[in-house]
Amino acid sequence: MNQEDVDKIIAEAVADSKKQSAAKWHKGGKGSKDSVLTARKVLNWAFMIGGLAAVILYFACPENKVLFFSVGFGAVVLKLVEFYLRFMF
C-alpha cells in the first residue's frame, strides 16, 4: 500500500463518519416531521412578531403596562409551545 491509497481510505472514512453524524443529529425534513417542522417555524415567527410588538407597546404606550405584559406573555406562551414541539417530536 502506498501513501495515496492510505490517504484515500482515510478520506472515505472521514466522509462516512460525517454522513453518519449528520444523519444522527439533524432534525426535521423527513416524512411526518415536515408538519411539525412547519408548525415550529410558524410558532417561532409568531413569537418574534409578538416579542417585537411587546417592545413597541412598551415604548409607544408607557402608561398601559397591562397590554404590554399581555402581549409579552402571549409571545412567551407561543415560544413554550414551540419548545415543547422541538423535544417531543
Phi, psi and omega in degrees: 000133178258177185297325180295320178295319179296315179298321179294317180296317179296318180297319178294320179295319178294318179296317178296319179297319179295321179295316180295319180294317180295320180293327182289319188260346182284129179249146173085167174090356184236128171055236185288346180285349179299319181291323178292319179296319177296317179297320179297319179296317180296315179296323179293319177294320178296322176298315181296319178294318178296319177296317177296319178297322179295318179295318179297317179296325180299319182270331182281322181232074184295340181277345184254077182286333181297316178296318178301311181292325180294313180293318179296316178295321177299320178295319179295322177297318177300319179293323178294322177295317178297319178298318177299313180297325181298318186263348180263340182233000000 
